[in-house]
Amino acid sequence: MKAIVHHTFGSPEVLHLEDVPTPAPQTHEILLRNHATTVTSAETAGRQGKGFARLYFGPLRPRFEILGSAVAGEVVATGAAVERFAVGDLVVGGVGPRFGALAEFVCVAENAAITRLPDHVSWAEAAAVADGALTALPFLRDHADLQPGQHILVNGASGASGAVGSAAVQLAKHLGATVTAVSSGRNHDLVRSLGADDLIDYTREDFTRSGKTYDVVFDAVGKSSYARCKRLLTPTGRYLTTVPSLGILARTLLTSRSKRRRGSIAFTGLRPLAKVAEDLAYVISLVESGDYRPVIDRTYPLGETAEAHRYVDTERKRGSVVITIDPGPER
């Protein structure tokens, strides 16, 4: 099968299209013919092997030579003990912490964070849902406890560094909140179309000095800090960020039990897989009903994955960058 492989850390040029053995499903695994995946900022950091990324992606050489975490495809084989899925099922989800989705075929554990894909949702849309929404939803619903009528500010609302921001705007509106979106002016039309009530152009205005207060400040790109955003919070408000640092880890410990202003980070990738699969099915149902729209900036064929990485490195993408692998049955 064809796959995108990298044997060293570095620029997008380290990514190569190669022939590799097609995996065989183990007892509790399914084999997917993969039709679409995404390129995320986390994966480009893993490709570069910089900073904290080295702790997980390998200290000396890549631990995961095939990147890609989202899958959208068709079950073509099952392990002997698989009961949840059958050959011919169309599914979407994530491959787990070992990556491997930048390939024509992928083995996924039966109990992984995957769910069946309904009609009227395209392969690209499905892969994009698995990109940002599965991070944004638990942040807003579980950790911020966002309620109808509350006010939230989303920093990075267009998903320039990741698809989390564009997902957060839509999910916050669906949860009944009033949303202030922070992005560059060129993305205001996009975030307004996603449901944002108020817009702030960070290239013209320091949003931390707006004089307004919010029940939740969600830093979807990790470009600010609790210290800078504290003045934006209501007396019981909460600042959340997706990017780990020693400062936010300490703040999480210090304020976790407080009923006053709090700052915290959540590691959504560590949630039980069954819970992630439930969230995925929930967001897919919102796509099917028209209540959620995955934002897709660009699509690239598998052979142009290096170009996709190069574009994501610019931090100017809006929503998800999708890799199409095999057209598959039309959707």
N, C-alpha and C positions, 0 to 999 in steps of 0.2 A: 504494500500500500504506500501511498504518498503521504509524507508528513513534513512539517517544518521543524528542523532540528538545529540546535546550537550546541557546540562542544566547548566553547570558551565564552567568557563574559565580554561585553563590549557594545559597540554601536550596532545599529540594525543590520550591518553587513555580515554579522556573525550568523545570521539566520539563513539556512539553506533548505531548499526542497530536496528531499532524499527519499529513496526507496527503503523502507524498513519492514520487518516482518509484521504481518497482520496478527494482532493478539488473539488468543483463544480464551473464551470465558471459562472461569473456574466454577466450582460447584454452585456458588451463590451469586454469580455475575451474569450480566447480559452483554451481548455484543451489539453495538450500535453502528449503523452506517450513518456517519455524521454529515449533516447538511449545512450547518452554520455554527459559528462560534464568534467570540468577540476578542478584541485586544483591549486590555485594561491598563491603567497606569501602574497598578501593582505588578503586572507582568512585564511591563517595560523596565520597571525598577529591578525586577528579578533578572531580566536579560542583561542589564548593566552591571549587576552585582555590587551596587554602591550602598554604603551606610548600613542601616539595619537590615537591608535585603540580604546581605551576606550571611546573616545569622540563620536564615531559613533556606535560602536558595543555594547555599554551598560556600564554604570558606575559601576553597581553592579553585574549584571548577564547578560547573552547573550540576546541581543534584538532580534537576528535572530537565532533561535535554529537549523534551517536547513540552512547550508551554500550552496555554489555552485551558480555561476552566469551565466555560459554558458549552453545553451541547444541545443540539436540536436535531433529532434524527429518528431513524426507524430501527426497531429491534430486528436483527437478522439471525441471531442465535441466542440460546439461553443455556445456562449451566444446568446440571442434572437436577438440582434441588430448587430451582427458581419457581415460585408460585405466583408472584405479584404481577409479572409481565409475560407476554407471549410473543412469538415471532409475528411481525406485522404491526405491532403496536407502535404508535407515533408518540414520542416522549420529548420532554424538555427538562433541563436541570443543570446541575453542576457535577463535575467528575470527582470532586473532593480535593484534598490538599496535595495530591501528587500530580495534578495537572494532566496534560496529554491530549487535549481536545483539538490541537492544531494538526489533525490527522483525519484520513478518510474513514477509519474505523477506530472505535474507542470501546474498551471494556469498562463497565460501571457496575458497582455493587448493587444488588437488588434493593438494598435498604438505603441507597444513597438519596440525596436530595433531588429526586426526579419525580415527575408526574406526567400523566397522559396529556397530550396536546389535542385540544378540541379543534373542530373545523373552523375555518375563517380566521385563523391566526397563522401568519406566514412563518417560515423557518427563521427569517431574519428577525421578525418581531419577537418570536419566542426566545431566541438567543439574547436579544437585548433586554428582555424582562429579567433573565437570570443574571444580568450584568449589575444594574443599580438598585432595583426595587428591593432585592433581598437584603440589602444593607439598610436602605432608608426606612423600610417598614418597621423593623424591630427598634430602631433608634427612636422613631416618632411615637409608636404605639406603646412599646414596652418600657423604654427607658425615660422618655419625656412624658409619658402618660398624657399625650396631647388630647385635649377635650374640645368639643364643639364650643365655639365662641371665643376660644383663646387666640392670642396673637403670637405668631412665630416669624422669626427672621431666618432666611436660608441664605447663607453665604456660599457662593459658588453655584447659583441656581440653574445655570445653563449646562452644568456638567462638563466644564472645560477640562478639568483634570480627571474626572470620572463621571459616570452616569448617575451617581447618587443624588446630586443636586436637582436635576430635572425630574427625577423620580420623587424626591421629597416634596417639591412644590405640588405635584398632582396628588400625592397621598395625603398631604396635610389638608388640602382643600376637600378631599373625599372624607376626611375625618372631621370636617366642619370648622376648621380654623381659618382665620384671616392671615394671609401670607404676604410678607414683604420679601421681595427677591433682590439679592445683590448679585449683579453681573456687570459686564461691560455694556456700554450703550448699544453696541452692535447686536447684542443678543436680547434686547428688550422685547422686540416683537415675539420672539420665541417664548420667553418666560411668561409674557402676558397671555399668549395663546394656551399655555399650560394651566392658567387659572390664577396667576399672581395678582393680588389686589393693589400692591404698591411696589414701585421699582426704585432701586438706587443704583446709579452708575458709579462703581468704585473708582473709575479713572478720573472722576470729577469731584467726588465727595467721599470723605472718611465716614463710613457708616457708623462707626463707633461714637461719633460726635453728633449724631442726628438729634439728640435730645429726647428721643422716644424710648419707650420701654416695651419689653416683650416677655411673655410667659416662657418662651423657649427661644434660644439662639442656637441654631444648628449650623455648625461650621463644616459643611460637607466637603471642603477641600483642605481643611487644616491650615489655612493661611493666617489665621488670627490666633487669639489666645483667650483664656479665661480672664486674665488680668485686664486686657484691653476691652473685653466685652462685658465685664461685670457691671459697668454703669448702665448697660442696656437692659439689665434684668429687673423684673418686678421683685418685690421683697421675697417672693417664693419661687422666683424664676430659675431656669436651668440652662446652662451652657453645655452643649455636647459637641464633640469633635470626632472625626474619623481617623485622625492621625495621631499615633502614640508619641509621647515625649515624657521625659522625666517630670516635667511640670504638671502635666495633666494627670499622670498617674498618681502623683502626690496629692493633687487637688481632689481626685476621686476618693482616695482614702480618707482625707480630712473632712469631706463634706457629705459622704455617703449617707449618713444617718440624720443629717441636718434638715430641718424644715424651712430653712432660710435659703438664700442663694446658693446654688450648687454648681460645680463643674465636674464633668465626667466623660469618660470614654467607654465605649462598649465594644467587645470583641465578638461581633455578630457571627463570624465564621466558626466560632466554637460552640454554637448552639446545637442541640440534638438534631440529627439529620431528619427525623420524623417531623419535627417542628418546622424546619426549613422547607420540607416538601409541602406541608400544609400552607405555609405562606406563599409558596410558588403557585400552588393551585388557586389560592385566593386571588393573587394578582393576575394570573392568566384569565380568571373569570371576569375580572374588571376590564381586561383588554377585550374579551369577547362581547361584553355588554356596552363597550364604548366609553367606559368611565376612566380608562387609563390608556395613554398612548405612549408606547416606547419611542423615545426620540433616537433616531438613527441619523448620524451625521453623514457617514460615508460607508460604502461597502467595497471590499476588495476580494478578488479571487485568492485561493490558497497560495498560489505561486507569487503573489505580490504582498505577502505578509510583511516583508521587510519595509515596504513603503508604508504600510499601515502603522507599523511601529514608529517609523520616522514621523508620521503625522501626529500620533499620540504624544510623542516626545515634545512637540511644540506647545502642549498644554492649551491649545486653541480649539480643540474639538468641542462639539455641542452634542451631548448625549453619548451614544454608543458608536463605536467603530466595529463593523461586522465583517467577518471573513466568511465568504460563501465557498463551500467545499464541494458539494455535489448538488446539482439542481433538485434531484429527487422528484417525487410525485408533486405535481403542481398544487399549490395551496392558495 
